[in-house]
C-alpha cells in the first residue's frame, strides 16, 4: 500500500471559494456560515478609523455558523480570510481578495495588521464583506461554485473526508445516494461507531482523525481540473512491485471526482 502524502501545516483556501454578502446597517453580532465541502478556519480583519486589526482562527464546520464578533458592529470595513485544514492537502490556487493583512500560524490577535512585525506572521489575502441582516445578526456565507445549501455542504464534506480516508463516496456532490450511504456505513462499522454517529457534532473530528491516520485503508486521487486526466501510480519495494493500472480516465463532466486505484502486486525476483 502506498505511503500517505505529507501535507503542509495548513493550506490557503482554494480560489473557487466565494463570499456571499449583501449590504446592511450595523447590528448585533457578526457570524460566518460555512456552505463549503471543507472544514475551514477563518480569520477576520477589522478596519476602523484608519487602523486595521486581525484575529483568528475560528474553526467552522460545513453547514454551521459561528459568531466571530459579539455586540454591535460599528466599523469602517470587515474582511475575511479562510483556509482549509491540512488534511485536504495543498490548495491548487491562492484565495482572491481585496487586501493583504497579517495573520499568524496559530491563534492570534494582531492590532496593526497592515504589516507583519513578528516571527511566525505573514501577509494573506483577505476579502472585504458587507454582511446581510438576519434574525441572528449580521451574516456572511463562505461558499463554493456548487452553491450548496447547509445540508448539502455537510453531506459533501462528509463525502470528501470519506474519500480521503480511503472510502469510495464519489462523486463529491452533496447528494446522499446509495453509494455514499454504503461508504458511510462501512466507515462506521470499521471504526466501531454507533449507528447515529454521523449526526453527532463531533463527527467531523472523527472523520479527520481517520483521514490523518498513517495506516488508513487506501489511497485516492482526485481530478480538480476542468480536463480529462489519465493517471497511473507505481511504487517499488524490496520484494515486490506495486502497480496501479490500467491508467484511469476521469470523466470531464465530474470535476472534483475522486477514485481509488486498483493495486496489482507482483513478486520480485
C-alpha positions, 0 to 999 in steps of 0.5 A: 500500500502506498505511503500517505502524502505529507501535507503542509501545516495548513493550506490557503483556501482554494480560489473557487471559494466565494463570499456571499454578502449583501449590504446592511446597517450595523447590528448585533453580532457578526457570524460566518456560515460555512456552505463549503465541502471543507472544514475551514478556519477563518480569520477576520480583519477589522478596519476602523478609523484608519487602523486595521486589526486581525484575529483568528482562527475560528474553526467552522464546520460545513453547514454551521455558523459561528459568531466571530464578533459579539455586540454591535458592529460599528466599523469602517470595513470587515474582511475575511480570510479562510483556509482549509485544514491540512488534511485536504492537502495543498490548495491548487490556487491562492484565495482572491481578495481585496487586501493583504493583512497579517495573520499568524500560524496559530491563534492570534490577535494582531492590532496593526495588521497592515504589516507583519512585525513578528516571527511566525506572521505573514501577509494573506489575502483577505476579502472585504464583506458587507454582511446581510441582516438576519434574525441572528445578526449580521451574516456572511456565507463562505461558499463554493461554485456548487452553491450548496445549501447547509445540508448539502455542504455537510453531506459533501464534506462528509463525502470528501473526508470519506474519500480521503480516508480511503472510502469510495463516496464519489462523486463529491456532490452533496447528494446522499445516494446509495453509494455514499450511504454504503461508504458511510456505513462501512466507515462506521462499522470499521471504526466501531461507531454507533449507528447515529454517529454521523449526526453527532457534532463531533463527527467531523473530528472523527472523520479527520482523525481517520483521514490523518491516520498513517495506516488508513485503508487506501489511497485516492486521487482526485481530478480538480481540473476542468480536463480529462486526466489519465493517471497511473501510480507505481511504487517499488519495494524490496520484494515486490512491485506495486502497480496501479493500472490500467491508467484511469480516465476521469470523466470531464463532466465530474470535476472534483471526482475522486477514485481509488486505484486498483493495486496489482502486486507482483513478486520480485525476483 
